Amino acid sequence: MYNTVHSDDLLKMGRYSILLCIFVEVAMLSQLSNTMLMVYAGAAPTIKSCGNMTFSSNEEACLHYSYCKEQKEMTFERQFYGITEQFKLLCEDAKLEKLGTSIQMLGVMLGCVVFGQIGDQYGRKTPMMFCLCMCFIFGIMSALSADFKKFTIFRTILCFFNGGQSTISVVYMIENIPKRTRGYISTLISYSPNVILLGILAFFFQQWDRLALVISFLTVPAIIMLAFLHESPRWLMQKGQISHAKKVFLAIEKFDGVPAAKSLNETELENFLENEHDKQVADGNTEVGKQHSFWHLFKTKEIMTGTFVIAFTFFATTLINYSIMFNLGAVAGSIYMNSILIGLLRYSFSLFSGLLDYKFEKFDRKMCHGICSVVTISIIVAIIAFCLTDTTATFSVLIRIGVLLSCAMTSQAIIVASIASNELMPTAIRSISYSTAQLCSRFGIVFAPHVFHLNLYTGIDFPVLPYAILLAIGLADFIFFRFLIPETKNKPLEDFIVNRTKTIGNDEEEEDRV
């Protein structure tokens, strides 16, 4: 206690932090599975025959699809029994499935915005619990859907709450773990291992409705664990609830099994928290418990620029990642194995990055993001070259490796952006800012199903165009993240908005308090 200079230093990696990390990992399994369900449920089968006609390719079958739709029987070659087959969303009707996926992602976007605000005003724990329960209920309802319209409605409502819990859970974790561990814990506790688990689940439950049911029940362990966790003490302090924050710190210490001789003194702890809170209130020139809104993201140049850059990074990396993921059925190899390989690559690189982050001070947020961006851009350039030289068939294995590796790189870039966002923003607007980034991320997912199917809308078959779009966006992301925001590694979390600007004519800093 005597060596503690900030309340962040009170957080230790003990039993409580481990339980919290396990909860977030299980919650992330639910979040990712609900988001990526359409990777499998939307996978289109190959039509082999209908009526008295047989086809040598799916392109040939689509030329006769109007005839096939009138037939009672069609035979397929499939890897997964999805909604495309059950609801006959094939060939030119595939646009409906892509549209349905985009509508679901709009639900996620709305959930990010709504629960980002709710999370900052009413806490982290209660909104997360509500979202998890709603995901469980509407997941079951979507699995029992009898037609595509009902399926899309239930999945959109589910995605609304999925967006809510995904926004708050990362903020909750960052606020409850020691600052030195934020980097490697965020790489260890991530979506990457869950991509592997989802691929395995999809392999064993090769029907969309069964997989949807399994995903729904995955939320139950998260709901149980969250019931034993506390509200974020960081949020409680920002709201002026010092006594409650003190009780949470003491409860965490007790859960960790700290001996009485080494435990915190209640009076000293409360005085310490009050002094820190009073100082931050004075520095921020704000009222205790003041409500903040989306417009506070534009109060200072630093926060506005940071919000823009992080939001664009989320959009760019998510668009690249999910464009490729939703197109996995067109990539050589098994859809299950491709997903598992992506998960293995993502997790391996994440763990390696986490180790470098923990061991080397110079391996900071910008360096990690830069490496991911350069590798992804290089792969996209190589694929464009193969397309222009008409050698994609010759180098199909190499393209497959590049596609899978680019998914791993963009995934790690998202993790880095998540950490930077939560380190850069004060507690008062941390959820709002992160929800804005998540909102832009969902914009990327909304557009992602259509990137490799632009020919359905334009009538122009130009294979290079999707990759050219992804290349331009990837380059912009690299430049913005590299040059427009400060480094945030090992930065203490702030609670209130303080704008520091330099006085004209000298180098002294003045504070423009908000």
Sequence and secondary structure as in RCSB ss.txt:
>XXXX:A:sequence
MYNTVHSDDLLKMGRYSILLCIFVEVAMLSQLSNTMLMVYAGAAPTIKSCGNMTFSSNEEACLHYSYCKEQKEMT
FERQFYGITEQFKLLCEDAKLEKLGTSIQMLGVMLGCVVFGQIGDQYGRKTPMMFCLCMCFIFGIMSALSADFKK
FTIFRTILCFFNGGQSTISVVYMIENIPKRTRGYISTLISYSPNVILLGILAFFFQQWDRLALVISFLTVPAIIM
LAFLHESPRWLMQKGQISHAKKVFLAIEKFDGVPAAKSLNETELENFLENEHDKQVADGNTEVGKQHSFWHLFKT
KEIMTGTFVIAFTFFATTLINYSIMFNLGAVAGSIYMNSILIGLLRYSFSLFSGLLDYKFEKFDRKMCHGICSVV
TISIIVAIIAFCLTDTTATFSVLIRIGVLLSCAMTSQAIIVASIASNELMPTAIRSISYSTAQLCSRFGIVFAPH
VFHLNLYTGIDFPVLPYAILLAIGLADFIFFRFLIPETKNKPLEDFIVNRTKTIGNDEEEEDRV
>XXXX:A:secstr
 TT  SGGGG  SSHHHHHHHHHHHHHHHHHHHHHHHHHHHT   EEEEETTEE SSHHHHHHTHHHHHTSS EE
EE SSB HHHHTT  GGGHHHHHHHHHHHHHHHHHHHHHHHHHHHHH SHHHHHHHHHHHHHHHHHHHT SSHHH
HHHHHHHHHHHHHHHHHHHHHHHHTTS GGGHHHHHHHSSSHHHHHHHHHHHHHS BHHHHHHHHHHTHHHHHHH
HTTS   HHHHHHTT HHHHHHHHHHHHHHTT  GGGS  HHHHHHHHHHHHHHHHHHHT  TT    GGGGGSS
HHHHHHHHHHHHHHHHHHHHHHHHHTTGGGSSS HHHHHHHHHHHHHHHHHHHHHHHHH TTS HHHHHHHHHHH
HHHHHHHHHHHHHTT TTTTHHHHHHHHHHHHHHHHHHHHHHHHHHHHHS GGGHHHHHHHHHHHHHHHHHHHHH
HTTTHHHH    THHHHHHHHHHHHHHHHHHHHSS   TT     S EEEEE TTS  EEEEE 
